[in-house]
């Protein structure tokens, strides 16, 4: 199997990703499609109408159970109608109604499992976990796999809010973080572990969820891949050291390894044999998603002294070149990938472009006015409206409002 080759010689494949990245042009691409002002206005009107209608429907939620069944059905139908017809993201152009319904059921089951396993998680943490699971679900659609909810995908997606929050914590000591990573390593290796805290215990349970789907007595490469992911995360801690100034190549190597392996594991959970083309594409796509994360976090990373590709040189001209390379890079790796579902592949590519545009909106101060104006022509809405959407996200609301939305979510996923 090709994964055995990766495990035996990971540098060979990571270098292929690096070569593709370095060869990507840093000039503004010509293949993007702009969106007219008239269409932006139409999109904003559509969104505002939906948010008003949806907000009015949520206000009808009552704490007493009388009438909840009818309320729940109407609310779900409202969301379903959007997925069937909205033209901004255009999911329905790549997925039929039956596939959309199955996707919604899968996400509901994921959220149900999240709330049962870790009711203490915030909306921000749940958002991170669900984004991870959606990436896996998208890969299934890319390969025409209709397998439904996956407990291994759940365990892996939930590992991120658990491990990231702990590793990034300023309260936990380096010794505690090393002990935490050692327990994870021992659990992946199949050794007996003795968690000392609830956080350690739940992390081990998530790893056990993966093992329940891939028993150790079967022929599987998931455990070596998980060890590689742990190694990549430990290496990435170097990026957080204010005393260690990493070179461009060192930052590049860390980002490719961490992002690439992370996403490749998602692909592993898709029930289809991995080819060499898959291996290169998913390592590359993982690196792209890592860059997208770093693009959103330029201000925070630069303030804290974190070493990413985007904090190497904070001049607008340099940041713009990196974004241009991102656009060319994701365009090239996607077009060259022999997908089993081309319609959905191009939907993913379009979503990647939008991810870049919206990430730039969150890091505006690091880009020139001319560049921002140029990027805005490709957004489905204007910057002011996008800012409004980002500001009004649930995780930015006061605690009491978030708690109410959490109750509403629990009702909808029953």
DOMIBA-76760 format. One record per residue (C-alpha): residue number from 1; x, y, z; residue in three letters. Coordinates in steps of 0.001 Angstrom, whole numbers, plus 500000, padded with zeros to 6 digits. Layout:
   num       px       py       pz   residuo
   NUM        X        Y        Z       Ala
...
% end
This chain:
   num       px       py       pz   residuo
     1   500000   500000   500000       Unk
     2   501111   503537   499232       Unk
     3   500705   504569   502889       Unk
     4   503472   502150   503816       Unk
     5   505760   504085   501472       Unk
     6   504806   507345   503185       Unk
     7   505454   505895   506628       Unk
     8   508816   504544   505477       Unk
     9   509914   507722   503651       Unk
    10   507715   510706   504481       Unk
    11   510327   513228   503271       Unk
    12   509903   511990   499700       Unk
    13   506221   512917   499599       Unk
    14   506469   516071   501682       Unk
    15   509154   517299   499284       Unk
    16   506745   516801   496366       Unk
    17   504279   519121   498095       Unk
    18   507038   521629   498796       Unk
    19   508137   521545   495158       Unk
    20   504568   522239   493991       Unk
    21   504273   525151   496440       Unk
    22   507589   526721   495512       Unk
    23   506756   526522   491802       Unk
    24   503387   528290   492251       Unk
    25   503464   531867   490864       Unk
    26   503127   534757   493297       Unk
    27   501388   537086   490834       Unk
    28   497668   537730   491024       Unk
    29   495831   534928   489158       Unk
    30   493681   535452   486065       Unk
    31   491356   532453   486565       Unk
    32   489090   533938   489263       Unk
    33   485492   534974   488533       Unk
    34   484331   538335   489827       Unk
    35   480852   539000   491212       Unk
    36   478941   542104   490182       Unk
    37   477723   544729   492652       Unk
    38   474150   543902   491666       Unk
    39   474678   540247   492590       Unk
    40   476297   541220   495906       Unk
    41   473282   543381   496776       Unk
    42   470952   540529   495819       Unk
    43   472963   538082   497955       Unk
    44   472960   540421   500948       Unk
    45   469209   540885   500654       Unk
    46   468710   537118   500490       Unk
    47   470893   536550   503555       Unk
    48   469238   539320   505533       Unk
    49   465795   537937   504746       Unk
    50   466883   534468   505828       Unk
    51   468503   535665   509064       Unk
    52   465394   537701   509901       Unk
    53   463055   534767   509230       Unk
    54   465324   532319   511029       Unk
    55   465783   534689   513972       Unk
    56   462005   535107   514261       Unk
    57   461617   531325   514215       Unk
    58   464228   530861   516956       Unk
    59   462433   533403   519140       Unk
    60   459411   531100   519081       Unk
    61   461382   528422   520942       Unk
    62   459870   527846   524379       Unk
    63   461373   526205   527455       Unk
    64   458193   524228   528049       Unk
    65   457906   521114   525801       Unk
    66   454390   521891   524496       Unk
    67   454551   522589   520754       Unk
    68   458280   521856   520431       Unk
    69   457836   519020   517941       Unk
    70   456006   521309   515519       Unk
    71   458552   524102   516118       Unk
    72   461480   521740   515510       Unk
    73   460009   520450   512240       Unk
    74   459388   523979   510930       Unk
    75   462906   525133   511897       Unk
    76   464571   522139   510224       Unk
    77   462436   522643   507107       Unk
    78   463566   526282   506969       Unk
    79   467235   525232   507083       Unk
    80   466624   522454   504581       Unk
    81   464990   524855   502154       Unk
    82   468091   527046   502225       Unk
    83   470380   524131   501405       Unk
    84   468096   523127   498530       Unk
    85   467850   526561   496913       Unk
    86   470424   529159   498016       Unk
    87   472682   530368   495221       Unk
    88   475577   531930   497160       Unk
    89   477439   528760   498097       Unk
    90   475485   526627   495647       Unk
    91   475808   523266   497395       Unk
    92   472680   521991   495628       Unk
    93   474457   522317   492269       Unk
    94   476825   519526   493338       Unk
    95   474618   517426   495654       Unk
    96   471069   516221   495044       Unk
    97   468383   516541   497724       Unk
    98   468821   512972   498927       Unk
    99   472558   513483   499415       Unk
   100   471986   516805   501186       Unk
   101   469458   515153   503521       Unk
   102   471920   512366   504340       Unk
   103   474642   514957   505001       Unk
   104   472359   516893   507370       Unk
   105   471493   513690   509263       Unk
   106   475177   512855   509579       Unk
   107   475997   516288   510993       Unk
   108   473064   516045   513410       Unk
   109   474381   512705   514651       Unk
   110   477850   514191   515007       Unk
   111   476513   517071   517096       Unk
   112   474443   514669   519185       Unk
   113   477569   512656   519947       Unk
   114   479517   515834   520751       Unk
   115   476921   517019   523253       Unk
   116   476782   513627   524944       Unk
   117   480546   513226   525104       Unk
   118   481557   516757   526093       Unk
   119   478614   518974   527120       Unk
   120   481109   521502   528496       Unk
   121   482484   522448   525055       Unk
   122   481865   526019   523933       Unk
   123   480355   526993   520577       Unk
   124   483866   527905   519381       Unk
   125   485171   524425   520253       Unk
   126   482141   522703   518745       Unk
   127   482630   524827   515633       Unk
   128   486225   523666   515328       Unk
   129   485224   520022   515736       Unk
   130   482369   520203   513240       Unk
   131   484558   521948   510640       Unk
   132   487006   519067   510975       Unk
   133   484254   516504   510509       Unk
   134   482806   518366   507510       Unk
   135   486224   518140   505835       Unk
   136   486051   514347   506238       Unk
   137   482436   514293   504972       Unk
   138   483460   516324   501929       Unk
   139   486169   513804   501128       Unk
   140   483587   511013   501197       Unk
   141   481480   512888   498660       Unk
   142   484574   513488   496537       Unk
   143   484971   509698   496309       Unk
   144   481242   508919   496026       Unk
   145   481244   507080   499361       Unk
   146   477885   507049   501203       Unk
   147   478778   505541   504569       Unk
   148   476968   507781   507051       Unk
   149   478230   508772   510489       Unk
   150   481719   507465   511303       Unk
   151   482794   507006   514928       Unk
   152   486479   507145   513940       Unk
   153   485882   510438   512143       Unk
   154   484112   511684   515260       Unk
   155   487001   510710   517540       Unk
   156   489585   512265   515263       Unk
   157   487628   515499   514683       Unk
   158   487075   515935   518407       Unk
   159   490764   515464   519193       Unk
   160   491524   518929   517824       Unk
   161   489625   521091   520323       Unk
   162   490900   518831   523107       Unk
   163   494574   518767   522114       Unk
   164   494847   522293   520657       Unk
   165   493308   523957   523688       Unk
   166   495638   522081   526000       Unk
   167   498803   522656   523989       Unk
   168   497977   526369   523528       Unk
   169   497049   526833   527195       Unk
   170   499153   529348   529117       Unk
   171   498008   527803   532415       Unk
   172   499483   524351   531778       Unk
   173   503213   523938   532370       Unk
   174   505609   522471   529818       Unk
   175   505954   519410   532028       Unk
   176   502168   518915   532042       Unk
   177   502048   519274   528255       Unk
   178   504853   516717   527838       Unk
   179   503027   514324   530154       Unk
   180   499836   514831   528147       Unk
   181   501588   514098   524854       Unk
   182   503219   511008   526374       Unk
   183   499836   509594   527379       Unk
   184   498579   510199   523830       Unk
   185   501665   508472   522419       Unk
   186   501281   505482   524749       Unk
   187   497583   505156   523910       Unk
   188   498274   505232   520165       Unk
   189   500938   502544   520655       Unk
   190   498477   500330   522512       Unk
   191   500151   500579   525899       Unk
   192   498262   500675   529183       Unk
   193   497555   504259   530175       Unk
   194   496509   505737   533499       Unk
   195   495013   509198   532954       Unk
   196   495366   511553   535906       Unk
   197   492810   514154   534811       Unk
   198   489399   514192   533156       Unk
   199   490943   515928   530128       Unk
   200   493505   513151   529709       Unk
   201   490811   510529   530167       Unk
   202   488533   512020   527507       Unk
   203   491424   512365   525077       Unk
   204   492117   508649   525492       Unk
   205   488419   507901   524916       Unk
   206   488559   509760   521603       Unk
   207   491576   507721   520543       Unk
   208   489697   504595   521624       Unk
   209   486817   505624   519334       Unk
   210   489269   505446   516420       Unk
   211   490597   502094   517586       Unk
   212   487040   500717   517872       Unk
   213   486696   501196   514103       Unk
   214   490227   499986   513327       Unk
   215   491124   497124   515718       Unk
   216   494828   496569   516232       Unk
   217   494699   492967   515019       Unk
   218   493610   494185   511573       Unk
   219   495977   495355   508820       Unk
   220   495794   499129   509307       Unk
   221   498153   502070   509057       Unk
   222   496086   504448   511169       Unk
   223   498275   504131   514263       Unk
   224   501558   505030   512515       Unk
   225   499691   507947   510889       Unk
   226   498437   509128   514291       Unk
   227   501986   508944   515645       Unk
   228   503156   511039   512698       Unk
   229   500412   513562   513502       Unk
   230   501578   513715   517115       Unk
   231   505159   514217   515959       Unk
   232   504031   517009   513618       Unk
   233   502131   518743   516434       Unk
   234   505103   518502   518766       Unk
   235   507368   519931   516078       Unk
   236   504927   522770   515441       Unk
   237   505353   523924   519050       Unk
   238   508657   525404   517860       Unk
   239   506559   527972   515997       Unk
   240   505292   529316   519329       Unk
   241   508710   529987   520823       Unk
   242   509596   533678   521002       Unk
   243   513235   532754   521478       Unk
   244   513467   530651   518324       Unk
   245   513384   532483   514980       Unk
   246   512604   529910   512291       Unk
   247   513720   530274   508679       Unk
   248   511260   530253   505771       Unk
   249   512148   526625   504949       Unk
   250   511699   525520   508575       Unk
   251   508262   527153   508746       Unk
   252   507360   525619   505396       Unk
   253   508424   522120   506482       Unk
   254   506435   522338   509719       Unk
   255   503290   523596   507964       Unk
   256   503400   520971   505216       Unk
   257   503952   518143   507688       Unk
   258   501323   519198   510211       Unk
   259   498662   520254   507716       Unk
   260   499339   517413   505293       Unk
   261   499240   514510   507756       Unk
   262   496222   515970   509534       Unk
   263   494117   515923   506358       Unk
   264   495520   512635   505076       Unk
   265   494124   510930   508180       Unk
   266   490679   512305   507307       Unk
   267   491082   510702   503868       Unk
   268   492159   507432   505509       Unk
   269   488739   507195   507179       Unk
   270   487028   507256   503763       Unk
   271   486362   503636   502906       Unk
   272   488333   503530   499670       Unk
   273   491900   502512   498899       Unk
   274   494367   505397   498810       Unk
   275   496287   505852   495568       Unk
   276   499515   507781   495056       Unk
   277   497497   510596   493467       Unk
   278   495316   510672   496607       Unk
   279   498375   510782   498822       Unk
   280   499916   513788   497072       Unk
   281   496614   515656   496752       Unk
   282   495569   515276   500384       Unk
   283   498997   516168   501742       Unk
   284   498887   519266   499528       Unk
   285   495306   520122   500464       Unk
   286   496172   519789   504142       Unk
   287   499023   522237   503707       Unk
   288   496616   524650   502005       Unk
   289   494169   524449   504930       Unk
   290   497032   525073   507364       Unk
   291   497951   528196   505405       Unk
   292   494308   529317   505465       Unk
   293   494315   529013   509272       Unk
   294   497519   531013   509487       Unk
   295   496115   533658   507141       Unk
   296   493215   534271   509537       Unk
   297   495569   534494   512520       Unk
   298   498252   536879   511254       Unk
   299   497572   539510   513920       Unk
   300   497411   537065   516833       Unk
   301   500457   535086   515664       Unk
   302   502580   538174   514996       Unk
   303   501641   539677   518370       Unk
   304   502564   536487   520214       Unk
   305   505750   535944   518235       Unk
   306   504592   532770   516466       Unk
   307   506586   531784   513380       Unk
   308   504323   531037   510408       Unk
   309   504714   531712   506695       Unk
   310   502603   534846   507135       Unk
   311   504609   536300   510029       Unk
   312   507987   536008   508290       Unk
   313   507532   539383   506574       Unk
   314   504528   541516   507528       Unk
   315   504811   543967   504631       Unk
   316   501642   544115   502543       Unk
   317   503496   543273   499350       Unk
   318   504852   540048   500849       Unk
   319   501562   538928   502385       Unk
   320   499870   539507   499042       Unk
   321   502442   537356   497258       Unk
   322   501797   534489   499690       Unk
   323   498040   534736   499095       Unk
   324   498590   534796   495332       Unk
   325   500668   531613   495668       Unk
   326   497877   530046   497729       Unk
   327   495355   530731   494982       Unk
   328   497604   529286   492269       Unk
   329   498579   526333   494487       Unk
   330   495051   525197   495372       Unk
   331   493938   525778   491766       Unk
   332   496739   523592   490417       Unk
   333   496473   520702   492889       Unk
   334   492695   520533   492449       Unk
   335   492622   520675   488658       Unk
   336   495355   518049   488363       Unk
   337   493671   515649   490796       Unk
   338   491743   512810   489067       Unk
   339   488605   512950   491209       Unk
   340   485706   510471   491104       Unk
   341   483238   513364   491466       Unk
   342   484359   516335   489399       Unk
   343   481279   518430   490099       Unk
   344   481920   518281   493824       Unk
   345   485655   518761   493299       Unk
   346   485030   522134   491683       Unk
   347   482580   523027   494440       Unk
   348   485407   522402   496937       Unk
   349   487764   524550   494867       Unk
   350   485258   527405   494768       Unk
   351   484854   527080   498550       Unk
   352   488638   527273   498937       Unk
   353   488734   530549   497018       Unk
   354   486000   531944   499280       Unk
   355   487884   530723   502354       Unk
   356   490903   532744   501226       Unk
   357   488831   535876   500530       Unk
   358   487050   535769   503886       Unk
   359   490317   535043   505720       Unk
   360   491845   538147   504150       Unk
   361   488860   540114   505461       Unk
   362   489852   539050   508969       Unk
   363   493431   540225   508451       Unk
   364   492763   543449   506535       Unk
   365   495472   545517   508199       Unk
   366   498157   543369   506572       Unk
   367   496994   544058   503003       Unk
   368   497014   547174   500854       Unk
   369   493802   549022   500021       Unk
   370   494243   548228   496331       Unk
   371   494589   544509   497049       Unk
   372   491565   544489   499372       Unk
   373   489476   546284   496752       Unk
   374   490549   543744   494162       Unk
   375   489692   540776   496406       Unk
   376   486307   542277   497268       Unk
   377   485243   541969   493633       Unk
   378   485327   538163   494048       Unk
   379   483377   538039   497317       Unk
   380   479634   537227   497111       Unk
   381   478949   540134   499513       Unk
   382   480632   543436   500362       Unk
   383   483283   543756   503072       Unk
   384   481002   545741   505423       Unk
   385   478366   543005   505242       Unk
   386   480973   540271   505721       Unk
   387   482332   542124   508763       Unk
   388   478805   542227   510129       Unk
   389   478434   538468   509677       Unk
   390   481756   537762   511393       Unk
   391   480958   540084   514288       Unk
   392   477556   538476   514874       Unk
   393   478821   534904   515084       Unk
   394   477360   532956   518006       Unk
   395   480732   532545   519746       Unk
   396   481004   536347   519898       Unk
   397   477698   536749   521731       Unk
   398   477384   537124   525507       Unk
   399   477289   533928   527568       Unk
   400   473555   534020   528322       Unk
   401   472690   534213   524620       Unk
   402   475125   531406   523799       Unk
   403   473540   529218   526484       Unk
   404   470116   529790   524943       Unk
   405   471400   528872   521472       Unk
   406   472953   525734   522935       Unk
   407   469524   524678   524244       Unk
   408   468021   525351   520821       Unk
   409   470723   523270   519115       Unk
   410   470076   520386   521528       Unk
   411   466408   520472   520571       Unk
   412   467145   520464   516837       Unk
   413   469516   517486   516941       Unk
   414   467188   515168   518869       Unk
% end
